[in-house]
């Protein structure tokens, strides 16, 4: 939650997300719901997507990677108590769905040792297990980065720049396509950061880009999770003039994620449980 406040203060906006009783418009975010130039979609098309909630209020996206584990970014809850965090699966609107309590939060050991966006991997273990159905299913982990200019689908609920008086308004689920950017080009765009290979970029010039509230939105291609949204260039946020967005490179963290969660790589055989559906 502190991460969101820091980001917004940098661009001159004072907005507190997820707290009841506030309705504060964002002067930069006036272009509609969630993903810019996104398309309305359904959770059945993205059953791996979950809402990570702080005290039952939507905070960030998360991605199901195994029977009891969700992957997101540490800024979405890595420093919190497990009692403060919950996961909402099978949700069309980030409010309804199956809510799971959390028993463990595991942050990548290299997170925080370099840039604030370095090794942004947080594994969340729910109490119990997910039951696979048309609205709840896992993704696979990549063994390597996708080819440059590969298309990925990104999805999420985002924010509309205004918080309802209840503090928990329903959001429209959107998706769109963005491409994997050559890392040399990505590094040049984000040269002021303390760059590492755990960072990457996605872009769709003049079209799809991400906005406030899209934190940790997953980038998926053929059932494989390649990235999670981290940050945007504030001067071009959420518009047709947006620059490449910064994402977490999941391939760099995949060995650790697999060790913690038991998630499968892209070339592994489906589990028996998945075959039964």
N, C-alpha and C positions, 0 to 999 in steps of 0.2 A: 504493500500500500504506500510506503514512503517513496518508493520508486516512481509511482504515478504522480505524486505531489511534486517531486523533484523535477520531473520532465516538464510538467505544466508550468512550474515557476520559471524555468529556463526560458520559455517562450512568452512569458508575461501574462500567463493566465492563472487565476486562482480558482481551482475547481477541486472539491473533495468528493471523489467517487465513492459510492457504496454506503454513504451515511444518510439516514432518513431525515426528512424535513428540509432538504436543500434543493433548490431549483435555480441553478446558476448557468446561464448560457455561455458558451465559449465563442469568442469573437472570430477565431480562426476556423471553427468547425461549423459551417452553415451550409453544407453541401449534401445533406441527406444522411441516411442511416448507414452505419457500419462501413464496409469495404467500398471505397470509391469506385464507381462504375461496376459494382458487383451485381450479381443476378440473384433473385430470390431462389432459394433451394430448400431441400428437406433434410432432416437428420438421417433419413434412410439412405441418402446418397453419401453421407459423411458420418457413419455410425461410430467412428473412432473419436469423434469430437465430444468433449465434456466441458462443463462449466466448473471452474475452480472458484469456490465461494469462501469469503471471509465473513464469519458470523452470519451465514446463510445468504449473503449478498454477492452477486456475481462480481468477480474481480478480474479474472483472466480466462483464457482458453486453456485446455489441457488435452492430451491425446492418450487414448488407451493403448498400452503396449503389451499387456499380458493380463492374466486372470484377475490379479489384485493390484495392478500398478498403472499409474498415470504419469506421463512425462509432461512437465511444463518448465518454466524458468524460475530461478530462485527469487527474483524480485516479486513474484506473485505469492510468496508465502514461506520462503525458506527459513526465515527468522522467527516465525510464529509458533505458537503452541499447537499441537495436533487438535486440541479441543476447539480451536478457533477456525479450523479449515474443514470444509466438506467438499464433496464432488457430486455434481449433478449429471447423470448420464441419460442418454436417450431423450434429450431435451430439444424441442423445436425452437424455444423462445428464451432460454437461459433461466427460466423460472420454474416451469413444470418439468416433470421427469422423475427418475429414481434417484433419491439422495443417499449417498454413502458417507458414513463417518470415516475419519482418518485415524490410523494408528501409528504411522511413521512418516517422517519427512527426511529424505536423504539428499544432501547437496553434494555436487561434484567436488572432490577434494581440492581441485585447482581453481575453483571459483573464488574470486576476490583476491587472487595473488598478483594479478596484472590489471588490465583494464576492467572497468565496472561491467563490461559486456563479455568478458572472457570466461569461457566454459560455463555458459548459462544453462545448466542442466539441474533440474530438481525432480527427483522421483518421489511420488506420493503413493503410499500403500494404503488402500482402503481396508476397512473392517469387513471381512467376508470376501466374496468373490463376485465378479461380474458374471452374469448369465447371458451368453450370446443369443442375440435375436436380430431382427432386421434393423433395430435402432442402436444396438450396442455390440460392437465388434472391434478387434484390435488392428493396428497397422504392423508392418514389419520394419526392422531396422536396416539401414543401408550398410553395405560393406565398403562403399566408396562414394565419392561425390558423383552426381549425375553429369553427363556431358554438358559443356558450356552451351547455353541457349536452349537447354531442355525445358519443356513446359511443365509446370507444376500447378496443381489446383490448391488455392488457399481458401479457407472458409472460416467464418466466425460471426459473432453477433455485434461486436463493436459498440459504439456509443453514438447517440444523436446530438451530443453537445448540451444536453439538458437533463437534469436529474429530477424525477418526479417527486412529489411531496411524500410519497410512500418510500422513496429511496430504492425501489426495486422494480422499475417498469419493465415490461416485456420488450424484448428486442427481436428484430427481424433477422433471421438467419440468411446470410448472403455468401456467395462464393464467386471466384473469378480466377483467371489464369495469369500467372507471372512466370518469367523465365529465370533460370539460373545464370548468374553473371560470372564472366571470367574473373578469377580472384585477383589478378593483377589490376584490372580495371576497378574492381570493388575496393581494393586497398587504396587506390588513388582518390576515389570519392570520399573515403573516410580516413584520409591521411592524418588527421589531427587526433585520431584514436591511437591507443597503444595496441597496434594490430596483432592478432594471432590467427592461426589456422582454424581456431574454433569459431571464427566469424565468417560470414559469407553475405552475398547480396542477391536480391531478386528484383526484377524490373519488368515493366510492360509499358513502354514509353507512350505517354499520352492517354493511357487507358487505366487498367486496374492498378490500384495502390491501396495502402493501408492507412488507418486513421486512429485517433485516440480511442482507447478501449479495445483495440485489436491485439493487445499484448498476448504473445505466445500462440497466436493463430498458427495452425499447422500447414506446412507446404508438403503436399503428398502427390506422388505419381505412381500409378499402377500398384497402389496399396503399400507403398514404401514412404516412410516419413523422412524427408531430407532436411527440413528446416523448421524453425519456429521464429515468429516475428519478435524482434527486439526493439527497434527504434527507427525513426524517420528523420529526415532533414527538416527541422522546424520551419525554415523559410519556404518550403514547398509542400508542406503536409497536406494530404487529403485533397489533391487537385490534379487536373490533367497535366500540370507542370511539375509534378512530383519527381524527385530524383530516386535512384535505387534505394530500397529499404535495407536495413541491416537485419540479418537473421542469424540464428544459432545454427552452426553446421553440425547436424546430428551425427554424421559419419565419424567426426573426430571424437565424439563422446560415446559412440555405440558400444565399444568393448566394456566400458564401465557400466553403462545402462543395462546391458545384457547381464552382466555379473550380478547387479543389484536386483533386477526385475525378472530375469528369466525370459525376456522378450526374444523373439526369433528373428534371425536374419532373413533377408529377402529370398534366399535360395533354399531355405529349409522347408521340409515337408510340413503341411498343416497338421495340427494336433488332432487326435481322435475326436475330441469334443466338437471341433470345428467341422470335421467331415460328417458328423451326424446331423448337422442342420440342413 
